[in-house]
Amino acid sequence: MGTRNLLALACAVVFLAACGQPRGPEDDVPPAGATNAAGDAASSADAAAGYRVETVITNLEVPWSIVFAPDRRMFFTERPGRVRVFENGKLRPEPLAVISDVERGSESGLMGLTLHPDFPRNRLLYLAYAYNEGGNVRVRVVCFRETGSGLADRKLIIEGIPAARFHAGTRLRFGPDGKLYITTGDAAEKENGQRLDTLSGKTLRLNDDGTVPPDNPFVGQAGARPEIWTYGHRNSQGLDFQPGTNLMFQTEHGPSGFDGPGGGDEVNIVERGKNYGWAVVHHRDSRPGMESPLLEYTPACAPASAAFYRGAALRQFTGNFFFGCLRGEGLQRVVLDGRRVVSEERMLQGRYGRIRDVAEGPDGAIYFSTSNRDGRGRPATDDDRIMRIVPPK
């Protein structure tokens, strides 16, 4: 092959890497149905590793966010706009709610879900979703009271967050301080990460009613949005707090070729007021005043979630950090000692296709969702699914 052809092939590979652009048939996607076969064939390997994988729910449509209530019910979102409930071993046939004004573009739709820390008393449930405003995609966060049979008493928390069909965020999580943390994408405008006058490409921090805490780092600074907690993010979709230290860990998608060299996916320790560099620095670049990632992944794995395992049913995983990989088609496990990475491994590699969310259940199992019907995978006959990792029999 001539030099010119080799250069063209290399450019094409860089452009298609990572998350954020439509995938083509050349992107090493398993054939339709292969995820089931691969998963079923690997049960003996699971047992040797000290766990097994079970299917919990089938035939879903891009289950984006999974949370568990103290009464053991599972709530989860499906990207087209449905809030679903799984209880007593069964999925309710009808959604708890359908959010009618969801914009269903490529990476947007109904996304983040979290419960208020005092949910048993106040029944408050928070959702993040994309909507259309005059032809532009925006994200809003709303709060509802869960009634058992539906959602009532809608309250707006924040809206007008710039978004796009790509790089729309949005993960929700209450922190140990009782504040609501929100990750936002850069709306496919890489300059937004460094701009303090826009909410895109940021981590936001709010009170539970949507007001701004007075100790946020940019309160009172001219030209800066007071909701901002950190900036310089491209598209963070994973967020959790490390047990013991309360450090915030985030996962973030790196550039996709159109906005920088492919790869550069990140795990970051995210702290008040800091600048995480996008788009001035990325991959393993560094610059004074900008934070480098704790972990970086090239080629891209497309990290879509984040969860620390706090349970004891799977003792070999206690304290470990997990995130689902879309392009990487696996579940990444990171062993940490505080801020220090001890080791990591890619679990379930290629067996279930694209893995999106991960959450710990009240039974001590590790639940995860597939994302093979998101337009970039090749779904098995029963995709999408929610599955769980449990101890061996």
C-alpha positions, 0 to 999 in steps of 0.5 A, spaced: 500 500 500 502 506 498 504 512 503 498 516 501 493 510 502 496 509 509 495 516 511 488 516 509 487 509 512 490 512 519 486 518 518 479 514 518 481 510 524 483 516 528 476 520 526 472 514 528 475 512 535 472 514 541 464 516 543 461 522 540 460 520 532 456 515 528 459 508 528 460 504 521 460 497 520 468 497 520 468 498 528 469 491 530 462 490 533 460 483 534 455 480 529 447 480 531 446 475 537 453 474 538 453 477 545 448 472 548 452 466 545 459 469 548 456 471 555 453 464 556 459 460 554 463 464 559 460 461 565 465 457 567 470 462 567 466 467 571 466 461 577 473 461 576 473 468 578 469 468 583 462 470 580 457 469 575 452 473 571 445 473 571 440 476 566 435 480 570 431 484 565 430 483 557 428 487 551 429 494 554 431 500 550 437 504 552 437 503 560 441 509 561 441 510 569 439 505 575 438 507 582 435 503 588 430 505 593 431 503 600 425 499 600 429 495 594 425 497 588 430 498 582 428 505 578 431 506 571 431 510 565 430 508 558 433 514 553 426 515 549 423 518 556 421 512 560 422 511 567 421 504 569 420 500 576 423 493 577 420 490 584 419 483 587 423 480 582 418 483 576 418 489 571 412 493 572 409 492 565 407 500 564 412 505 566 412 509 572 412 515 568 413 517 560 417 524 560 413 527 554 418 533 552 424 529 551 429 530 545 431 523 543 437 525 539 443 520 538 446 521 545 441 525 548 434 523 551 432 521 558 439 520 562 441 521 569 436 519 575 438 520 582 434 519 589 434 524 594 438 522 600 431 523 604 427 519 599 424 514 604 421 521 607 420 525 602 419 521 596 423 526 591 426 523 585 430 527 580 431 526 572 436 529 567 433 530 560 434 533 553 429 537 550 428 542 544 428 549 545 427 553 538 431 548 534 436 547 539 438 542 544 438 543 551 438 539 558 434 540 564 434 537 571 427 536 574 424 533 581 418 529 582 415 526 588 414 519 587 407 516 589 408 509 588 404 509 581 407 515 578 410 522 578 407 528 581 409 535 583 414 537 578 419 542 580 424 545 575 431 544 578 435 547 572 434 548 565 437 551 559 444 547 559 447 547 552 447 540 549 447 537 542 445 530 539 452 529 541 456 531 548 449 532 552 452 529 559 448 528 564 449 524 570 446 526 577 448 524 584 447 527 591 454 527 594 456 526 602 455 533 603 447 533 601 448 537 595 446 535 588 452 534 583 450 534 575 455 533 569 454 536 563 457 535 556 461 541 552 455 541 547 460 539 541 463 546 542 470 544 545 471 552 547 465 551 552 470 547 557 474 553 559 468 558 559 466 560 565 460 563 563 456 557 560 454 551 564 456 546 558 463 542 559 462 542 567 460 539 574 455 543 577 453 543 584 446 545 587 442 545 593 436 540 593 431 545 591 436 548 585 438 554 589 446 555 589 450 553 595 454 560 597 460 556 598 461 554 590 467 556 588 465 561 583 460 565 587 460 572 586 466 572 580 464 576 574 462 573 568 462 566 571 456 562 573 455 560 580 452 553 579 459 551 577 463 546 581 469 544 576 470 546 569 474 543 563 470 537 561 468 534 555 463 529 556 463 526 563 457 521 564 460 517 570 460 520 577 461 517 584 464 518 591 469 514 594 468 510 600 472 513 606 475 519 603 469 522 600 473 524 593 469 525 587 471 520 581 468 521 574 469 518 568 469 522 561 469 521 554 475 523 550 476 526 543 473 523 537 477 525 531 473 531 529 475 535 536 482 532 537 486 525 536 482 519 538 482 516 545 484 520 551 478 517 555 479 519 562 478 517 570 479 524 574 479 525 581 474 532 581 475 537 586 472 544 588 474 549 583 479 545 579 480 546 571 480 539 568 483 542 561 479 540 556 480 542 550 487 546 552 490 539 554 487 532 553 490 525 553 496 525 557 498 532 556 499 537 562 499 544 563 500 548 570 493 550 573 490 544 569 489 537 572 491 531 568 487 524 569 488 519 574 487 514 568 487 515 561 485 510 555 487 510 548 484 507 544 478 509 547 473 505 551 468 510 552 466 510 559 459 511 560 458 510 568 461 510 575 460 506 581 464 504 587 462 497 590 461 498 598 458 491 599 460 485 602 457 479 598 463 480 593 468 481 597 474 481 592 471 487 589 469 491 596 472 498 595 473 497 587 471 502 582 467 500 576 465 503 570 461 501 563 465 501 557 461 502 550 466 502 545 470 498 550 464 493 550 466 491 558 466 493 565 472 496 567 474 494 574 479 499 578 483 497 584 485 503 588 488 505 595 486 512 596 488 516 590 493 511 588 491 506 582 493 499 584 491 495 578 485 494 573 482 489 569 477 489 563 471 484 565 466 481 561 470 483 555 466 483 548 461 478 551 455 483 552 456 488 547 456 495 549 455 496 557 453 503 560 450 504 567 453 500 573 450 500 580 450 496 586 444 493 588 441 492 595 442 484 595 450 486 594 450 484 587 453 489 581 448 491 576 449 493 569 446 495 563 447 494 556 446 499 550 446 495 544 440 499 541 443 506 541 444 506 534 452 504 535 451 496 537 448 490 534 443 488 539 442 481 541 435 478 540 433 480 548 437 487 548 437 491 551 438 488 558 440 489 565 444 484 568 448 483 575 454 480 577 453 475 583 457 470 588 458 463 585 453 458 587 
